[in-house]
Amino acid sequence: MKAYRAGLNDRSGWCLAFKYDDQLVERLKRRIPHTSRAWLPSAKEWWVASEYEQEVLELLPEFEAFLRQAPLPGMA
């Protein structure tokens, strides 16, 4: 898994990349509204708004390691 802080349309959030799992993708779509997520096909990553960090953590427990990293300046 790969995760990094990234904004999209003036909203803070996370870009996530993980091994494809159709069930995981469906759970992500059910838990996170379409207005707070986006598939970025050129990067093969999902963008998820920051307010859904807890849902991402529940779907991808390894996300916790990324949450503990301090944000880069200007990315908080």
A tleap script that builds the chain and sets N, CA, C and O, in Angstrom:
source leaprc.protein.ff14SB
mol = sequence {
  NMET LYS ALA TYR ARG ALA GLY LEU ASN ASP
  ARG SER GLY TRP CYS LEU ALA PHE LYS TYR
  ASP ASP GLN LEU VAL GLU ARG LEU LYS ARG
  ARG ILE PRO HIE THR SER ARG ALA TRP LEU
  PRO SER ALA LYS GLU TRP TRP VAL ALA SER
  GLU TYR GLU GLN GLU VAL LEU GLU LEU LEU
  PRO GLU PHE GLU ALA PHE LEU ARG GLN ALA
  PRO LEU PRO GLY MET CALA
}
set mol.1.N position { 0.831 -1.179 0.000 }
set mol.1.CA position { 0.000 0.000 0.000 }
set mol.1.C position { 0.877 1.243 0.000 }
set mol.1.O position { 1.966 1.262 0.573 }
set mol.2.N position { 0.373 2.278 -0.657 }
set mol.2.CA position { 1.040 3.575 -0.692 }
set mol.2.C position { -0.018 4.628 -0.364 }
set mol.2.O position { -1.158 4.523 -0.817 }
set mol.3.N position { 0.349 5.629 0.413 }
set mol.3.CA position { -0.576 6.715 0.745 }
set mol.3.C position { 0.225 7.992 0.946 }
set mol.3.O position { 1.320 7.977 1.507 }
set mol.4.N position { -0.337 9.084 0.483 }
set mol.4.CA position { 0.275 10.386 0.717 }
set mol.4.C position { -0.815 11.454 0.717 }
set mol.4.O position { -1.848 11.310 0.064 }
set mol.5.N position { -0.564 12.518 1.458 }
set mol.5.CA position { -1.517 13.615 1.555 }
set mol.5.C position { -1.555 14.362 0.235 }
set mol.5.O position { -0.519 14.647 -0.365 }
set mol.6.N position { -2.771 14.676 -0.211 }
set mol.6.CA position { -2.923 15.393 -1.478 }
set mol.6.C position { -4.268 16.091 -1.502 }
set mol.6.O position { -5.270 15.550 -1.033 }
set mol.7.N position { -4.284 17.273 -2.041 }
set mol.7.CA position { -5.529 17.999 -2.185 }
set mol.7.C position { -6.150 17.731 -3.549 }
set mol.7.O position { -5.467 17.355 -4.501 }
set mol.8.N position { -7.454 17.934 -3.618 }
set mol.8.CA position { -8.181 17.811 -4.877 }
set mol.8.C position { -9.354 18.783 -4.827 }
set mol.8.O position { -10.154 18.746 -3.892 }
set mol.9.N position { -9.458 19.638 -5.815 }
set mol.9.CA position { -10.550 20.621 -5.865 }
set mol.9.C position { -10.665 21.416 -4.566 }
set mol.9.O position { -11.756 21.578 -4.019 }
set mol.10.N position { -9.540 21.903 -4.088 }
set mol.10.CA position { -9.476 22.728 -2.871 }
set mol.10.C position { -9.895 21.990 -1.602 }
set mol.10.O position { -10.281 22.628 -0.622 }
set mol.11.N position { -9.825 20.664 -1.602 }
set mol.11.CA position { -10.119 19.871 -0.404 }
set mol.11.C position { -8.892 19.060 -0.041 }
set mol.11.O position { -8.221 18.517 -0.918 }
set mol.12.N position { -8.594 18.976 1.244 }
set mol.12.CA position { -7.465 18.159 1.674 }
set mol.12.C position { -7.896 16.695 1.707 }
set mol.12.O position { -9.065 16.374 1.918 }
set mol.13.N position { -6.935 15.837 1.497 }
set mol.13.CA position { -7.245 14.420 1.500 }
set mol.13.C position { -6.006 13.573 1.331 }
set mol.13.O position { -4.883 14.002 1.593 }
set mol.14.N position { -6.250 12.350 0.882 }
set mol.14.CA position { -5.195 11.357 0.726 }
set mol.14.C position { -5.307 10.688 -0.634 }
set mol.14.O position { -6.407 10.431 -1.123 }
set mol.15.N position { -4.164 10.410 -1.238 }
set mol.15.CA position { -4.123 9.535 -2.404 }
set mol.15.C position { -3.692 8.166 -1.901 }
set mol.15.O position { -2.728 8.042 -1.146 }
set mol.16.N position { -4.414 7.147 -2.326 }
set mol.16.CA position { -4.187 5.779 -1.859 }
set mol.16.C position { -3.979 4.858 -3.048 }
set mol.16.O position { -4.710 4.926 -4.036 }
set mol.17.N position { -2.990 4.008 -2.946 }
set mol.17.CA position { -2.772 2.975 -3.944 }
set mol.17.C position { -2.625 1.654 -3.201 }
set mol.17.O position { -1.892 1.553 -2.217 }
set mol.18.N position { -3.337 0.646 -3.694 }
set mol.18.CA position { -3.279 -0.670 -3.062 }
set mol.18.C position { -3.543 -1.719 -4.122 }
set mol.18.O position { -4.088 -1.425 -5.186 }
set mol.19.N position { -3.148 -2.951 -3.820 }
set mol.19.CA position { -3.369 -4.051 -4.747 }
set mol.19.C position { -4.870 -4.171 -5.022 }
set mol.19.O position { -5.685 -4.112 -4.102 }
set mol.20.N position { -5.220 -4.337 -6.289 }
set mol.20.CA position { -6.634 -4.379 -6.652 }
set mol.20.C position { -7.349 -5.525 -5.951 }
set mol.20.O position { -6.888 -6.665 -5.926 }
set mol.21.N position { -8.489 -5.172 -5.387 }
set mol.21.CA position { -9.360 -6.135 -4.719 }
set mol.21.C position { -10.773 -5.617 -4.948 }
set mol.21.O position { -11.164 -4.607 -4.363 }
set mol.22.N position { -11.546 -6.300 -5.795 }
set mol.22.CA position { -12.869 -5.785 -6.155 }
set mol.22.C position { -13.780 -5.625 -4.939 }
set mol.22.O position { -14.590 -4.699 -4.907 }
set mol.23.N position { -13.672 -6.495 -3.947 }
set mol.23.CA position { -14.499 -6.358 -2.748 }
set mol.23.C position { -14.095 -5.132 -1.931 }
set mol.23.O position { -14.954 -4.430 -1.397 }
set mol.24.N position { -12.802 -4.877 -1.835 }
set mol.24.CA position { -12.324 -3.696 -1.119 }
set mol.24.C position { -12.783 -2.425 -1.835 }
set mol.24.O position { -13.207 -1.473 -1.181 }
set mol.25.N position { -12.708 -2.396 -3.134 }
set mol.25.CA position { -13.161 -1.226 -3.898 }
set mol.25.C position { -14.652 -0.997 -3.667 }
set mol.25.O position { -15.078 0.145 -3.490 }
set mol.26.N position { -15.437 -2.044 -3.666 }
set mol.26.CA position { -16.878 -1.899 -3.419 }
set mol.26.C position { -17.160 -1.391 -2.010 }
set mol.26.O position { -18.054 -0.567 -1.816 }
set mol.27.N position { -16.400 -1.878 -1.018 }
set mol.27.CA position { -16.578 -1.389 0.358 }
set mol.27.C position { -16.201 0.089 0.457 }
set mol.27.O position { -16.880 0.864 1.130 }
set mol.28.N position { -15.121 0.472 -0.214 }
set mol.28.CA position { -14.705 1.861 -0.225 }
set mol.28.C position { -15.811 2.729 -0.821 }
set mol.28.O position { -16.120 3.793 -0.284 }
set mol.29.N position { -16.402 2.289 -1.913 }
set mol.29.CA position { -17.472 3.052 -2.561 }
set mol.29.C position { -18.717 3.148 -1.684 }
set mol.29.O position { -19.408 4.167 -1.703 }
set mol.30.N position { -19.008 2.101 -0.919 }
set mol.30.CA position { -20.168 2.141 -0.021 }
set mol.30.C position { -19.935 3.034 1.188 }
set mol.30.O position { -20.861 3.697 1.655 }
set mol.31.N position { -18.706 3.058 1.702 }
set mol.31.CA position { -18.415 3.790 2.942 }
set mol.31.C position { -18.109 5.264 2.723 }
set mol.31.O position { -18.339 6.083 3.613 }
set mol.32.N position { -17.594 5.608 1.553 }
set mol.32.CA position { -17.166 6.978 1.295 }
set mol.32.C position { -17.988 7.545 0.142 }
set mol.32.O position { -17.933 7.018 -0.969 }
set mol.33.N position { -18.744 8.606 0.386 }
set mol.33.CA position { -19.609 9.166 -0.661 }
set mol.33.C position { -18.805 9.587 -1.904 }
set mol.33.O position { -17.637 9.961 -1.806 }
set mol.34.N position { -19.447 9.517 -3.050 }
set mol.34.CA position { -18.758 9.850 -4.299 }
set mol.34.C position { -18.259 11.290 -4.313 }
set mol.34.O position { -17.326 11.606 -5.052 }
set mol.35.N position { -18.853 12.160 -3.522 }
set mol.35.CA position { -18.398 13.546 -3.443 }
set mol.35.C position { -17.117 13.693 -2.630 }
set mol.35.O position { -16.506 14.761 -2.620 }
set mol.36.N position { -16.709 12.623 -1.949 }
set mol.36.CA position { -15.516 12.659 -1.094 }
set mol.36.C position { -14.468 11.644 -1.514 }
set mol.36.O position { -13.560 11.327 -0.746 }
set mol.37.N position { -14.590 11.138 -2.725 }
set mol.37.CA position { -13.595 10.208 -3.265 }
set mol.37.C position { -13.522 10.391 -4.772 }
set mol.37.O position { -14.461 10.874 -5.405 }
set mol.38.N position { -12.393 9.997 -5.326 }
set mol.38.CA position { -12.230 10.056 -6.783 }
set mol.38.C position { -11.206 9.016 -7.203 }
set mol.38.O position { -10.187 8.832 -6.538 }
set mol.39.N position { -11.478 8.342 -8.302 }
set mol.39.CA position { -10.517 7.429 -8.909 }
set mol.39.C position { -9.672 8.260 -9.859 }
set mol.39.O position { -10.207 8.982 -10.702 }
set mol.40.N position { -8.353 8.161 -9.727 }
set mol.40.CA position { -7.415 8.880 -10.579 }
set mol.40.C position { -6.760 7.863 -11.508 }
set mol.40.O position { -5.723 7.295 -11.166 }
set mol.41.N position { -7.355 7.627 -12.681 }
set mol.41.CA position { -6.896 6.523 -13.533 }
set mol.41.C position { -5.455 6.631 -14.009 }
set mol.41.O position { -4.781 5.608 -14.126 }
set mol.42.N position { -4.966 7.814 -14.284 }
set mol.42.CA position { -3.589 7.919 -14.780 }
set mol.42.C position { -2.575 7.498 -13.721 }
set mol.42.O position { -1.512 6.972 -14.051 }
set mol.43.N position { -2.902 7.729 -12.453 }
set mol.43.CA position { -2.009 7.339 -11.352 }
set mol.43.C position { -2.388 5.991 -10.754 }
set mol.43.O position { -1.616 5.411 -9.990 }
set mol.44.N position { -3.583 5.485 -11.099 }
set mol.44.CA position { -4.127 4.262 -10.511 }
set mol.44.C position { -4.187 4.381 -8.987 }
set mol.44.O position { -3.740 3.502 -8.250 }
set mol.45.N position { -4.761 5.509 -8.547 }
set mol.45.CA position { -4.897 5.805 -7.128 }
set mol.45.C position { -6.308 6.311 -6.854 }
set mol.45.O position { -6.991 6.831 -7.737 }
set mol.46.N position { -6.716 6.142 -5.613 }
set mol.46.CA position { -7.956 6.737 -5.124 }
set mol.46.C position { -7.593 7.976 -4.336 }
set mol.46.O position { -6.629 7.961 -3.570 }
set mol.47.N position { -8.341 9.039 -4.509 }
set mol.47.CA position { -8.251 10.193 -3.632 }
set mol.47.C position { -9.447 10.117 -2.693 }
set mol.47.O position { -10.573 9.874 -3.127 }
set mol.48.N position { -9.193 10.329 -1.392 }
set mol.48.CA position { -10.252 10.313 -0.379 }
set mol.48.C position { -10.084 11.548 0.495 }
set mol.48.O position { -8.979 11.854 0.943 }
set mol.49.N position { -11.184 12.256 0.736 }
set mol.49.CA position { -11.167 13.459 1.571 }
set mol.49.C position { -10.713 13.133 2.991 }
set mol.49.O position { -10.990 12.053 3.512 }
set mol.50.N position { -10.022 14.067 3.598 }
set mol.50.CA position { -9.469 13.879 4.945 }
set mol.50.C position { -10.500 13.491 5.987 }
set mol.50.O position { -10.193 12.745 6.917 }
set mol.51.N position { -11.732 13.992 5.842 }
set mol.51.CA position { -12.736 13.683 6.875 }
set mol.51.C position { -13.119 12.206 6.905 }
set mol.51.O position { -13.857 11.781 7.794 }
set mol.52.N position { -12.633 11.426 5.956 }
set mol.52.CA position { -12.926 9.988 5.929 }
set mol.52.C position { -11.704 9.132 6.295 }
set mol.52.O position { -11.630 7.960 5.927 }
set mol.53.N position { -10.754 9.721 7.018 }
set mol.53.CA position { -9.572 8.965 7.446 }
set mol.53.C position { -9.955 7.736 8.267 }
set mol.53.O position { -9.369 6.669 8.083 }
set mol.54.N position { -10.917 7.866 9.161 }
set mol.54.CA position { -11.314 6.735 10.004 }
set mol.54.C position { -11.866 5.594 9.150 }
set mol.54.O position { -11.565 4.430 9.415 }
set mol.55.N position { -12.661 5.904 8.140 }
set mol.55.CA position { -13.204 4.869 7.265 }
set mol.55.C position { -12.091 4.180 6.481 }
set mol.55.O position { -12.108 2.962 6.304 }
set mol.56.N position { -11.121 4.970 6.013 }
set mol.56.CA position { -9.984 4.372 5.295 }
set mol.56.C position { -9.222 3.454 6.237 }
set mol.56.O position { -8.833 2.352 5.849 }
set mol.57.N position { -9.007 3.893 7.463 }
set mol.57.CA position { -8.300 3.077 8.451 }
set mol.57.C position { -9.030 1.755 8.710 }
set mol.57.O position { -8.393 0.711 8.847 }
set mol.58.N position { -10.338 1.799 8.774 }
set mol.58.CA position { -11.106 0.569 8.982 }
set mol.58.C position { -11.021 -0.364 7.767 }
set mol.58.O position { -11.025 -1.585 7.921 }
set mol.59.N position { -10.946 0.206 6.572 }
set mol.59.CA position { -10.840 -0.600 5.356 }
set mol.59.C position { -9.418 -1.099 5.118 }
set mol.59.O position { -9.210 -2.212 4.636 }
set mol.60.N position { -8.445 -0.258 5.463 }
set mol.60.CA position { -7.032 -0.555 5.215 }
set mol.60.C position { -6.243 -0.288 6.499 }
set mol.60.O position { -5.705 0.807 6.661 }
set mol.61.N position { -6.162 -1.252 7.409 }
set mol.61.CA position { -5.478 -1.016 8.693 }
set mol.61.C position { -4.035 -0.526 8.546 }
set mol.61.O position { -3.542 0.189 9.418 }
set mol.62.N position { -3.357 -0.894 7.469 }
set mol.62.CA position { -1.968 -0.447 7.277 }
set mol.62.C position { -1.872 1.060 7.034 }
set mol.62.O position { -0.777 1.622 7.071 }
set mol.63.N position { -2.997 1.713 6.790 }
set mol.63.CA position { -3.048 3.164 6.616 }
set mol.63.C position { -2.594 3.887 7.888 }
set mol.63.O position { -2.155 5.035 7.817 }
set mol.64.N position { -2.693 3.239 9.034 }
set mol.64.CA position { -2.300 3.858 10.305 }
set mol.64.C position { -0.863 4.372 10.275 }
set mol.64.O position { -0.578 5.435 10.827 }
set mol.65.N position { 0.033 3.640 9.647 }
set mol.65.CA position { 1.437 4.074 9.581 }
set mol.65.C position { 1.563 5.409 8.852 }
set mol.65.O position { 2.400 6.234 9.217 }
set mol.66.N position { 0.749 5.627 7.837 }
set mol.66.CA position { 0.798 6.882 7.096 }
set mol.66.C position { 0.180 8.026 7.908 }
set mol.66.O position { 0.649 9.162 7.833 }
set mol.67.N position { -0.856 7.733 8.672 }
set mol.67.CA position { -1.489 8.751 9.510 }
set mol.67.C position { -0.529 9.295 10.555 }
set mol.67.O position { -0.608 10.466 10.925 }
set mol.68.N position { 0.372 8.453 11.030 }
set mol.68.CA position { 1.302 8.858 12.089 }
set mol.68.C position { 2.427 9.738 11.573 }
set mol.68.O position { 3.115 10.379 12.367 }
set mol.69.N position { 2.631 9.785 10.261 }
set mol.69.CA position { 3.701 10.616 9.704 }
set mol.69.C position { 3.281 12.077 9.769 }
set mol.69.O position { 2.127 12.416 9.508 }
set mol.70.N position { 4.218 12.924 10.114 }
set mol.70.CA position { 3.945 14.361 10.146 }
set mol.70.C position { 3.740 14.856 8.714 }
set mol.70.O position { 4.459 14.442 7.804 }
set mol.71.N position { 2.763 15.737 8.515 }
set mol.71.CA position { 2.564 16.281 7.177 }
set mol.71.C position { 3.712 17.187 6.761 }
set mol.71.O position { 4.359 17.807 7.605 }
set mol.72.N position { 3.961 17.262 5.475 }
set mol.72.CA position { 4.953 18.182 4.964 }
set mol.72.C position { 4.434 19.612 5.157 }
set mol.72.O position { 3.222 19.819 5.211 }
set mol.73.N position { 5.313 20.581 5.261 }
set mol.73.CA position { 4.850 21.962 5.413 }
set mol.73.C position { 3.873 22.337 4.305 }
set mol.73.O position { 4.114 22.061 3.130 }
set mol.74.N position { 2.780 22.963 4.690 }
set mol.74.CA position { 1.766 23.374 3.740 }
set mol.74.C position { 0.783 22.291 3.348 }
set mol.74.O position { -0.104 22.537 2.531 }
set mol.75.N position { 0.916 21.088 3.911 }
set mol.75.CA position { 0.040 19.968 3.539 }
set mol.75.C position { -0.864 19.532 4.687 }
set mol.75.O position { -1.545 18.514 4.560 }
set mol.76.N position { -0.899 20.246 5.778 }
set mol.76.CA position { -1.699 19.847 6.935 }
set mol.76.C position { -3.179 19.903 6.640 }
set mol.76.O position { -3.994 19.597 7.510 }
savepdb mol mol.pdb
quit
